[in-house]
Amino acid sequence: MKDKNILQLESDFLKTLAQPTRLKILYFLKDGEKCACEIIPEMKEEQSNVSRHLALLREQGVVEARKEGVSVYYKIKDMRVFTLLSLVDDIVKAQIKEKAKLMKILG
């Protein structure tokens, strides 16, 4: 059995990813570092909301931030996060196919 502290850290990391706006931010940053001034308009949400999501992603070590003058730039800290998201995507697609197959049988 895993140590409860490790389980808590894993749970916290997964909770950080388990939110649509944060996932949108990650996919937007996949191609490289971006200024908050680019991220915020792309999310089509309130600036304060996007800023809170960016702060949480940074606190959890998913993204890194650096200041350049008055601008803050964000980038993915560990690109392996996309390996995890790809696995999740595969699982979700398999579940959708399975549900569609059941609907066809029942329909």
N, C-alpha and C positions, 0 to 999 in steps of 0.2 A: 504494500500500500504506500502511496506517495505521502510525503510529509504534508501536513495540513497547511503550512505556510506556503509551500509551492503550489498546492491546489488553490489557495486564495489568490496568489499572484496570477495564475493561469486564468482563473475566473475573472479577475479584474481586467486583464488584457482582453479577453473575449467580450466582456461587457462594453469595453471601449469601442470595439469594432461593431457592436450590435446596435447601430443607429444609422438610419439612411443618410443623413446629412454628413456624418463622419465618413461613411463609405464613399459618398460623392467626392468629398475632399481628397480622400486617398487616391481615387481613380484620376482625379484632376491633376494630382501631383506625380502620377506614375511616370510621366515623361521627363520630369526634372523639377528643379527648384522654381518656385513661383512667389511673387510678391503678394502679400495680403491684399494689396490693391487690385490684383487680378482674381484672386480666389473669391473674395466677397461678392462681386457682381455676378460671377459665374454660378454661385449657389442660389441666387434669386431669393434670398432670405434677409432678414434684418442683420445689419452689421454686428450688433451686439450678440446675436445668436451664433453667428458664424465664428466670432471671436471666442466665445465660450467653448465651442467645439474644438477650435484650434488649440486653445489652452489645455483642454483635457487630453487631446492627442499628444501634445508636447509633454504634459505631466506624466503620462503613461509610457513615454519613450517611443511612441510610434512615429512621430515627426521631430525634426530638429528645427530650430529657428535661429536666425542671425539678423542683427540690425545693421542697416547701412543707411546712415543719416537718419531720416524720419521713417524710412521704410523697413518693414520686417519681412524677411524671406523665409519660406518654409520648404522643407524637403523631407522625403521619406527617410527615416533613420536606417531601416533594415528592409531591403527589397523582398526578403523572404515572406513578408506579410502577404504578398501577391500569390505566393505558392499556396498559402493557407486559403486565401480567398478563391483561388482557382479550384481547390478541392471542395470548398463549400458550394461553388457554382456547379460542379459536377454532381454533387449530391442532390442539390435542388432540382436540377434538370432531370435526374433519374426519378425523383419523386413526382415531378410533373408528368413524366411519361407513364409512370405507374398509375397515377390517378386518372389520366386520360384513358388508359386501357380499361380500368375499372368502369369508368363512365360509359365507355363503348359497350361493354358487356352488359351493364345494367340498363343502358338506354334503349 
